[in-house]
Amino acid sequence: MKNYNQCECGLVYNEFSIILIQTFTSPGIEIPDSEKPEVKSFIKKDNEGNFDNQLFTNTCPRHPWDEGTPHDRMRTGPKIERYRLKGFDICIDIGGLTPARLWGHVHVRATVFFNKTVEISYRIIVTKTGRINGSKFCQTDVPFNTDQLIAVAGIVQHVEHWVYNKKLKGQEIDGSLKIVTISDLHLDERSNFHPTTVRTKGITFEEVQRRYRYFFDRQPCKDHDKPKEEKEFEYGDHNYIFLDIWESIGHSGRIRFDRMREDQVIEHIEQCHKAELVGLMTLYPEEWPYRMDSSYEDVCGKNIAIDTDDLVLANETMSLVVGTYGNRGKEAPTDWKKHLARRDRYHVSWPEYLVLVEILLAKKHTINYVLNKYIFNSRQAIRENSRTDSKDGQQGFTIINDKILDMIEQNARLSISLSDIILQLDSVRYLRYMSHKHMYHETSRRLRIEDDERQLKEITERVDKSLTNANNIADLKEANSTKNILLFISIASLFGVLLEGNGEAPVFSMISKEFGVFTAVLLVIITSIGIYFSMKVLLRVIIHYLRKKRISKKSRN
């Protein structure tokens, strides 16, 4: 049965924006010079649609990246560089009981944080005609229902839709829900730009993402000739969905949104379509009418918009914005029609919130990148610890000691770098309006960024403690050699005192008189042998120390 107080008829989406955000971090990030002839027609700096001045105050202190850089005004907020990339065409056929088709041009934007973290957004903007102000976008053959919207929005995340695969003779997820055709793509399989279209037959959307990533991330090229154990750490992509439903949202059946006030439309959607929203926010089609109302708070959370005529939901997978801007206030001082006419530039109704989500996603991904790098570093130390030449002999212990010290140093540098980035990304300190601060905090909570920070702190403390303990063990084992050296030095010093005298050895003279010459000579021989072996051990330790310094210097280079 359906949930209580739910509409029998569903929502209808005439115009909407699907922003698929791909985030990645890598030591191999290289931003191509947009003025170079070979890439000039593919990548351009995107100075339009920049909401920094509207979002952030002008009281932000001078940032380190401004040092020595000529600029006309003080930068505000975090360091964000935006680029416009050449997009591609897409056609998506949705099967099932209610088939539909979406086709048109996908616009691509890139946002770079601190030259380390990159967000590429693939923007599927659906209008009734497929155009805004002459620019080409996407369109559909019929208005979408929630299931069809889920199918397109989940093109990367994969829809939780079970189908029977005849070839595999079993059930699978998202097996034949949609057919995607890519065309007019200008990046080849090695992520090199071509002025003409490259071959795209059979290419998937995931492959398109891979090509756009490695246009910026040149790490595979740098690691190409390196042995496996020397290759740089590489962390995968994080994908996020930003849905912006325009004011043209409709309702099947007898209910007419065009006859309702804006706040009534939002209230109706929030109260009477909970099961439908749960299906949308979980990418779970068809079965959503059978979800319980009790799961709404856990999956969707509360509306984080302060306005009564807006609905904003967010979780770790996606954000949903339902706005009524086009229907707003004929008596309002804001010219909303003029504002919405610029959707060809902003691609969404609420570009300010999209900027906040991008900042939070960069923060979340950077934390998880460092967390996984910590784990990678510790595993490297464990791998060195398990080497056969590290188990026996002083040379093995020296290798462990050097590697562990190197891991501790890398982790310390990571912590310093992360702390600086997080401070810059905590831009809520410089947000101008209370409404934006509220949405920033609530979205951060829904993204569970505090949980990621807590986990990073726990792993950091655990890894550093383990590495320090292992380093102390290695130091203790090396200390045994030092103890032996000190023992021999003490013995030699003792004999030096015994042998002191004016041209003679008074102790041996006394022994020879008391016990005989033979005993005294024997004692001299034993002493000489002791001194010989002491010098031999001392020489070995010196060679061992020099070798250790050479290995340490080589590893740093």
C-alpha positions in Angstrom: 0.0 0.0 0.0 1.1 3.6 -0.5 2.1 5.8 2.4 -0.7 7.7 4.2 -1.4 11.2 3.1 0.4 10.7 -0.2 -0.9 11.8 -3.6 -2.1 9.2 -6.0 -0.6 11.1 -8.8 3.1 12.1 -9.2 5.2 15.1 -10.0 5.9 16.1 -13.6 9.2 17.8 -14.5 9.1 20.0 -17.6 12.3 22.0 -17.2 15.2 21.1 -14.9 19.0 21.1 -14.4 21.1 18.0 -13.7 24.6 18.9 -12.6 26.9 15.9 -12.3 29.9 16.9 -10.2 33.1 14.8 -10.5 35.7 15.6 -7.8 39.3 14.4 -7.7 42.7 15.2 -6.1 46.1 14.3 -7.4 49.7 15.3 -7.2 49.8 15.3 -11.0 47.3 18.2 -11.5 48.4 20.5 -14.3 46.2 23.3 -15.5 46.8 23.8 -19.2 47.4 27.3 -20.4 44.2 28.4 -22.0 46.1 30.8 -24.3 48.1 28.0 -26.0 46.9 27.4 -29.6 46.6 23.7 -29.2 44.0 23.9 -26.4 42.6 27.4 -26.8 39.4 26.2 -28.4 38.9 23.6 -25.7 39.5 25.4 -22.4 38.8 29.0 -21.4 38.8 30.9 -18.2 35.2 31.4 -17.0 34.9 34.8 -15.5 31.1 35.0 -16.0 28.7 33.7 -13.4 31.2 34.3 -10.5 29.2 34.8 -7.3 32.1 35.3 -5.0 31.4 39.0 -4.6 27.8 38.3 -3.8 28.5 35.5 -1.4 31.5 36.7 0.5 32.3 39.9 2.4 35.1 42.2 1.5 36.7 41.9 4.9 38.5 38.7 4.1 42.2 39.1 4.9 44.9 39.0 2.3 45.6 35.4 1.3 49.1 33.8 0.6 48.3 33.2 -3.0 48.0 37.0 -3.6 51.6 37.6 -2.6 53.5 39.0 -5.5 50.5 38.7 -7.8 49.2 41.9 -9.5 45.5 42.3 -9.0 43.0 45.1 -9.1 41.1 44.2 -5.9 41.4 42.0 -2.9 40.3 38.4 -3.4 37.5 37.2 -1.2 36.7 33.7 0.0 38.7 30.6 -1.0 41.0 30.4 -4.0 38.8 29.1 -6.8 39.7 29.1 -10.5 36.9 28.4 -12.9 37.2 27.2 -16.5 34.7 26.5 -19.3 35.5 23.4 -21.3 34.2 22.2 -24.7 31.2 19.9 -24.1 29.7 17.1 -26.0 26.3 15.8 -27.2 24.3 13.1 -25.5 21.2 11.0 -26.2 19.6 8.9 -23.5 16.8 6.4 -24.2 14.8 5.3 -21.2 13.0 2.0 -21.5 10.4 0.4 -19.4 6.6 0.9 -19.3 6.9 4.6 -19.9 9.7 5.1 -22.4 11.2 8.6 -22.9 14.2 10.2 -24.6 16.5 13.1 -23.6 19.0 14.6 -26.1 21.0 17.7 -26.6 24.3 19.3 -25.6 26.1 18.8 -22.3 28.0 21.9 -21.0 31.1 21.2 -19.1 32.7 23.4 -16.4 35.8 22.9 -14.2 36.5 24.4 -10.8 40.0 24.2 -9.4 40.8 24.6 -5.7 44.4 25.4 -4.7 45.7 23.7 -7.9 45.2 20.3 -6.2 41.5 19.5 -6.2 39.4 19.7 -9.4 35.7 19.6 -9.8 34.3 18.9 -13.3 30.6 19.5 -13.6 28.6 18.0 -16.5 25.5 20.1 -16.9 22.4 18.6 -18.5 20.0 21.5 -18.8 16.5 20.6 -20.1 14.3 23.3 -21.5 11.1 23.0 -23.5 12.8 24.0 -26.8 16.4 22.9 -26.0 17.7 26.4 -26.2 18.1 29.5 -24.0 19.0 32.9 -25.6 20.2 31.0 -28.7 22.5 28.6 -26.8 22.0 24.9 -27.3 21.0 22.8 -24.3 18.9 19.6 -23.9 15.2 18.7 -24.3 12.9 15.7 -23.8 10.2 14.2 -26.0 7.8 14.1 -23.0 7.8 15.8 -19.6 9.7 13.5 -17.2 8.2 11.7 -14.2 10.2 10.9 -11.1 11.4 7.5 -12.4 12.7 9.0 -15.6 14.4 11.8 -13.8 16.1 9.2 -11.5 17.3 7.3 -14.6 19.1 10.3 -16.1 20.4 11.7 -12.8 21.8 8.3 -11.8 23.8 7.9 -15.0 27.1 7.9 -13.0 26.0 6.7 -9.6 24.0 3.9 -11.2 20.3 3.5 -10.4 19.3 1.0 -7.7 17.0 -0.7 -10.2 16.8 -4.5 -10.4 16.3 -6.1 -13.8 16.6 -9.7 -15.1 19.6 -10.2 -17.4 18.8 -13.0 -19.9 22.5 -13.5 -20.9 23.7 -13.8 -17.3 20.5 -15.7 -16.3 20.1 -13.6 -13.1 19.2 -10.3 -11.5 21.5 -7.3 -11.8 21.3 -3.6 -10.9 20.7 -1.0 -13.6 21.3 -3.6 -16.3 19.1 -2.2 -19.2 17.5 0.9 -17.8 18.8 3.3 -20.4 20.9 3.5 -23.6 23.4 6.3 -23.7 24.9 7.6 -26.9 27.8 10.1 -26.8 28.8 12.2 -29.8 30.8 15.4 -30.7 33.5 14.5 -28.2 36.9 16.1 -28.6 39.1 14.1 -26.2 40.7 10.9 -27.3 41.4 7.8 -25.1 44.6 9.5 -23.9 42.8 12.7 -22.9 44.4 14.7 -25.7 42.3 17.4 -27.4 41.4 17.2 -31.1 39.8 20.0 -33.0 37.7 17.4 -34.8 35.4 14.9 -33.3 37.0 11.6 -32.1 35.5 8.2 -32.4 32.8 7.6 -29.8 31.1 4.4 -30.8 30.2 2.4 -27.7 31.8 4.9 -25.3 30.2 5.2 -21.8 29.6 8.2 -19.7 32.2 6.8 -17.2 34.8 6.8 -20.0 33.9 10.4 -20.8 34.6 11.3 -17.2 37.9 9.5 -17.3 39.0 11.4 -20.3 38.1 14.8 -18.8 39.9 13.9 -15.6 43.1 13.0 -17.2 43.1 16.2 -19.3 43.9 17.8 -15.9 45.5 14.9 -14.1 48.8 13.9 -15.8 49.9 11.5 -13.1 49.5 8.3 -15.3 51.9 9.9 -17.8 54.5 10.6 -15.0 54.1 7.1 -13.6 54.3 5.4 -17.0 57.9 4.3 -16.8 58.1 3.8 -13.0 58.1 0.4 -11.4 54.9 -0.5 -9.6 56.3 0.1 -6.1 57.4 3.7 -7.0 54.2 4.9 -8.6 52.4 7.8 -6.9 49.3 7.3 -4.8 46.2 7.7 -6.9 42.7 8.3 -5.4 39.5 7.7 -7.3 36.7 10.2 -8.2 33.8 11.3 -6.1 30.5 11.8 -7.9 27.7 14.0 -6.7 24.4 15.0 -8.2 22.9 18.5 -8.0 19.3 18.7 -9.1 17.6 22.0 -9.7 13.9 21.7 -10.5 12.5 24.9 -12.2 9.3 26.7 -11.4 7.6 24.9 -14.3 7.2 21.8 -12.2 3.8 20.2 -12.7 1.5 17.6 -11.2 -0.4 14.9 -12.9 -4.1 14.4 -12.1 -6.5 17.1 -10.9 -4.0 19.2 -8.9 -2.9 22.3 -10.7 0.3 24.0 -9.4 -0.3 27.0 -11.7 -3.4 27.9 -9.6 -1.5 27.7 -6.2 0.7 30.2 -4.4 4.4 29.4 -4.4 4.5 28.5 -0.7 1.5 26.2 -1.2 3.3 24.4 -4.0 6.3 23.7 -1.9 4.3 22.7 1.1 2.3 20.2 -1.0 5.4 18.7 -2.5 7.1 18.4 0.9 4.0 17.0 2.8 2.3 14.9 0.1 5.2 13.5 -2.0 7.5 12.2 0.7 7.7 8.7 -0.7 8.5 10.2 -4.1 11.2 12.4 -2.7 12.7 9.4 -0.9 12.9 7.5 -4.2 14.5 10.5 -5.8 17.1 11.1 -3.1 18.0 7.4 -3.0 18.0 6.9 -6.8 15.5 4.1 -6.2 12.8 4.1 -9.0 9.5 2.3 -9.3 9.4 0.9 -5.7 9.4 4.4 -4.1 5.6 4.5 -3.5 6.0 1.8 -1.0 8.6 3.6 1.2 7.4 4.6 4.6 7.1 8.2 5.8 9.4 7.3 8.7 12.4 7.0 6.3 11.9 10.6 5.0 13.8 12.3 7.8 16.8 9.9 7.5 17.1 10.0 3.7 16.0 13.5 2.9 16.4 15.5 6.1 14.6 18.7 6.8 14.2 21.6 4.3 17.3 23.7 4.7 16.0 26.7 2.8 14.8 29.6 5.0 12.3 30.7 2.3 8.9 29.2 2.6 8.6 29.0 -1.2 11.8 26.9 -1.8 12.6 23.3 -1.0 16.3 22.3 -0.6 17.2 18.8 0.5 20.7 17.3 0.7 22.4 14.0 1.6 25.8 12.3 0.8 24.7 11.4 -2.8 22.8 14.4 -4.0 21.2 17.8 -3.4 17.7 18.7 -4.6 16.5 22.3 -5.1 12.9 23.1 -6.0 12.4 26.8 -6.6 9.5 28.9 -7.6 11.4 31.9 -8.8 9.6 32.3 -12.1 6.2 32.5 -10.2 7.4 34.9 -7.6 5.9 38.2 -6.7 4.6 40.4 -9.4 5.0 43.1 -6.7 8.5 42.0 -5.7 11.3 44.5 -6.3 13.4 41.8 -8.0 12.9 41.3 -11.7 12.8 37.5 -11.5 12.1 37.1 -15.2 15.2 39.1 -16.1 17.1 37.1 -13.5 16.0 33.7 -14.9 16.8 34.8 -18.4 20.4 34.3 -17.5 20.1 30.6 -16.9 22.2 30.1 -20.0 25.1 31.5 -18.0 24.4 30.0 -14.5 22.6 26.8 -15.6 20.6 26.7 -12.3 18.0 28.8 -10.6 20.2 29.1 -7.4 23.8 29.5 -8.4 24.8 30.7 -4.9 23.9 27.4 -3.4 25.7 25.5 -6.1 28.9 27.4 -5.2 28.5 26.4 -1.5 28.0 22.8 -2.5 31.1 22.8 -4.6 33.2 24.2 -1.7 31.8 21.6 0.7 32.4 18.8 -1.8 36.0 20.0 -2.3 36.5 20.0 1.5 35.0 16.5 1.9 37.0 15.0 -0.9 40.3 16.6 0.3 39.7 15.1 3.8 39.1 11.7 2.4 42.1 12.0 0.0 44.4 12.7 2.9 42.7 9.9 5.0 43.4 7.3 2.2 46.9 8.7 1.7 47.6 8.1 5.4 46.5 4.5 5.0 48.6 4.2 1.8 51.7 5.5 3.6 51.2 3.2 6.6 50.8 0.2 4.3 54.0 1.2 2.6 55.8 1.1 5.9 54.3 -2.3 6.8 55.4 -3.6 3.4 59.0 -2.4 4.0 58.8 -4.0 7.5 58.0 -7.4 6.0 61.0 -7.4 3.6 63.3 -10.4 4.1 66.4 -8.2 4.4 64.7 -6.2 7.2 64.2 -9.1 9.6 67.7 -10.0 10.5 70.8 -7.9 10.8 71.4 -4.3 11.4 71.1 -3.3 7.8 67.5 -4.4 7.7 66.6 -2.4 10.9 68.2 0.7 9.3 66.0 0.4 6.2 62.9 0.1 8.5 64.0 3.1 10.5 64.5 5.3 7.5 61.2 4.3 5.8 59.2 4.8 9.0 60.8 8.2 9.5 60.0 9.1 5.9 56.3 8.0 6.4 56.1 10.1 9.6 57.5 13.1 7.7 55.1 12.6 4.8 52.1 12.3 7.2 53.2 15.5 9.0 53.4 17.4 5.7 50.0 16.1 4.7 48.5 17.3 8.0 50.0 20.8 7.6 48.8 21.0 4.0 45.4 19.8 4.9 45.0 22.2 7.8 45.8 25.1 5.5 43.3 24.0 2.8 40.6 23.3 5.4 41.0 26.8 6.9 40.6 28.3 3.4 37.6 26.1 2.6 35.9 27.1 5.8 34.7 30.1 3.9 31.5 30.3 6.0 33.5 32.8 8.1 33.3 35.3 5.2 29.8 34.6 3.9 27.8 37.7 3.7 24.3 36.6 4.5 22.8 34.6 7.3 20.7 32.5 5.0 23.9 31.3 3.2 25.6 30.5 6.5 22.6 28.5 7.6 22.5 26.5 4.3 26.3 26.0 4.5 26.2 24.5 8.0 23.1 22.3 7.3 24.5 21.0 4.0 27.8 20.3 5.8 25.9 18.3 8.4 24.0 16.3 5.7 27.3 15.6 3.9 28.7 14.2 7.2 31.9 16.2 6.9 32.4 16.3 10.6 32.3 12.5 10.7 35.0 12.4 8.0 37.1 14.9 10.0 36.7 12.8 13.2 37.7 9.6 11.3 40.7 11.3 9.8 41.8 12.4 13.3 41.4 8.9 14.7 43.3 7.3 11.9 46.0 10.0 12.0 46.6 9.4 15.7 46.5 5.6 15.3 48.9 5.6 12.3 51.3 8.0 13.8 51.4 6.2 17.1 52.0 2.8 15.3 54.8 4.3 13.1 56.4 6.0 16.1 56.3 2.7 18.1 57.8 0.8 15.2 60.5 3.5 14.9 61.2 3.2 18.6 61.6 -0.5 18.3 64.1 -0.1 15.5 65.9 2.5 17.6 66.1 0.1 20.6 67.6 -2.6 18.4 70.2 -0.2 17.1 70.8 0.9 20.7 72.1 -2.6 21.4 75.1 -1.9 19.2 75.6 1.4 20.9 75.7 -0.4 24.3 78.3 -2.8 23.1 80.4 0.0 21.8 80.2 1.9 25.1 81.1 -1.3 26.9 84.2 -1.8 24.8 85.1 1.9 25.2 84.7 1.6 29.0 87.0 -1.5 29.0 89.6 0.2 26.9 89.4 3.3 29.1 89.9 1.1 32.1 93.0 -0.5 30.6 94.2 2.9 29.7 94.1 3.9 33.3 95.8 0.7 34.4 98.5 1.2 31.9 99.3 4.8 32.8 102.8 5.4 34.1 106.2 6.9 33.4 107.4 4.6 30.7 106.2 1.5 32.4 102.9 -0.3 33.3 102.8 -0.2 37.1 99.8 -2.6 37.3 101.6 -5.3 35.2 104.8 -4.7 37.1 103.0 -5.4 40.4 101.3 -8.5 38.9 104.6 -9.9 37.5 106.3 -9.4 40.9 103.4 -11.1 42.7 102.4 -13.9 40.3 105.2 -14.2 37.9 106.1 -12.9 34.4 104.1 -15.5 32.5 100.8 -14.4 34.1 101.5 -10.8 33.4 102.3 -11.6 29.7 99.1 -13.6 29.4 97.1 -10.8 30.7 98.7 -8.4 28.2 97.8 -10.7 25.3 94.2 -11.0 26.5 93.9 -7.2 26.8 95.3 -6.8 23.3 92.8 -9.2 21.9 90.0 -7.3 23.6 91.1 -4.0 22.3 91.4 -5.5 18.8 87.8 -6.8 18.7 86.6 -3.5 20.2 88.2 -1.6 17.4 86.8 -4.0 14.9 83.2 -3.5 16.2 83.7 0.2 16.3 84.9 0.2 12.6 81.8 -1.9 11.6 79.5 0.6 13.4 81.1 3.6 11.6 80.7 1.8 8.2 77.1 1.0 9.1 76.4 4.6 10.1 77.9 6.0 6.8 75.9 3.5 4.8 72.7 4.5 6.6 73.3 8.2 5.8 73.9 7.4 2.2 70.6 5.4 1.9 68.7 8.2 3.7 70.1 10.8 1.3 69.3 8.7 -1.7 65.7 8.1 -0.5 65.2 11.9 -0.1 66.5 12.6 -3.6 
